[in-house]
Amino acid sequence: MIKIAWFGKHFGEEPPLVGTAGAGTIFFTGCNLRCVFCQNYQISQQGIGKEYTVEEVANIMIKLQNDGAVCIDLVTPTIWYKQIREAIVIAKDNGLKLPIVWNSNGYESVEIVKEMKGFVDIYLPDFKYSDDELAFRYSGIKKYRDTARHAIQEMYNQVGLLQEENGIATKGLIVRHLVLPHAVENSFGVLDDIADMSTDVHISLMNQYLPMHNAHEFSELRDMVSEEDFERVHQYMLGKGFTKGWVQGEKSQECLVPDFTKKNPFPFVIPTESERL
């Protein structure tokens, strides 16, 4: 069995994962991190969701394809990777043609990523921290930086740089990074690590932090990210030589918070402008 919180056509991902028709997104319940600021805490930490068989998950993928989605977007899939791999095999045997997107938090073993080789077309990991003290303080895990760095390197080795056809992603790597308040050095370190891999990697620099869930327990997380700090990270990224990807526009955070207690958790269609680099 696999626990899923919601599935449907979703318009909140990066432009080549959405197009005009939307991503076929499946939000899985549970997560191997416990981020105090998680916007999806209802499903990552509170367990909202319903159990499905592997065969039913395969049928969901086919339904999303039939509904016109441009990809199958698997959100926080890591803890369910074995069952998901089985579902992909069944779905492909039944006519699934869409690219598979692995939309993860970046904290996964190289072994798991290797297990998904050939099953995933597009990797979409977060790279949250270069500061392991922050990773432990905010997400309760150790050695995040090395774990994510090695996992993302393996993803890159498998699928390479992002490829698009008619504006729709078909294969490759996109790395997301959420800028946190009062943590520009953390962001600089993340960008350094990605640059060591390749400055041709597509970066999605995210400006949607909100002090949600248990963030209020940390004084520094009660603040929003200042425009000045976000721009410092943006300029650092450009200075490193990154020329591919997206930067979220201002006020993105106000319209990107889902409510998984509702039938449609997403009150928006296209929530924010993302400027291409």
Buried (B, 14 or more C-beta within 10 A) or exposed (E): EBBBBBBBBBBBBBBBBBBEBBBBBBBBBBBBBBBBBBBBBBBBBBEBBEEBEBEBBBBBBBEBBEEEBBBBBBBBBBBBBEBBBBBBBBBBEEEBEBBBBBBBBBBBEBEBBEBBEEBBBBBBBBBBBBBBEBBBBBBEBEEBBEBBBBBBBBBBBBBBBBBEEEEBBBBBBBBBBBBBBEBBEBBBBBBEBBBEBBBBBBBBBBBBBBBBBBBEEBEBBEBBBEEEBBEBBBEBBEEBEBEBBBBBEEEBBEBBBBEBEEEEBBEEEEBBEBEEB
